């Protein structure tokens, strides 16, 4: 469960109505035979209904488009919190779809509420999706970047993962100083998801900033794991390996 303090000023009590409405939409397109396979792929982090991504988006599209975020996005965040707490994983995916659709309604104080959503039964599938949402919204609330960058030293693994990957997809808008500092803060961690996050963040930044990323890699070659190095240099000049 996410820490209560993470809900933040823009959070709101969860609305069970939203989860019930979404369940009614997903139930007709669920395939129970798929559910065990989907749960196993996500290492059993949550049970599944057995709804594929295309079927989920088709079933919930009109509901998401017609949703009213409410003042300061309180209804939006309340619905999202209700869904991430529903048992089956598909509800968390709908929560991401919903918030992304209405992300322009998110106020400046919504950052901790988004982090709380990411920390509800965290695994890479939802954490990375919420990280992208944080990164996109942070382009409008520029004070967020420094705060998210500071999460790179948080004791919680998945919070650090957000700090490493929230800028993926930003292209020319990436803040290299924040990215490089987040990578440096986690160079010695042996966790797969952090090593992968370092490599992914650097690889994406290298698409628009190849010289700067290459310079960072060369300066930290001895500290980068083989996984991070391989990912970071995928679109750069061939590089050696590191342990």
Secondary structure by P-SEA (a helix, b strand, c coil): cccccccccccccccaaaaaaaaaaacccccccaaaaaaaaaccccccccccaaaaaaacaaaaaaccccccaaaaaaaaaaaaacccaaaaaaaaaaaaaccccccccaaaaaaaaaacccccaaaaaaaaaaaaaaaaacaaaaaaaaccccccaaaaaaaacccccccccccaaaaaaaaaaccccccaaaaaaaaaaaaaaacccaaaaaaaaaaccccccaaaaaaaaccccbbbbcc
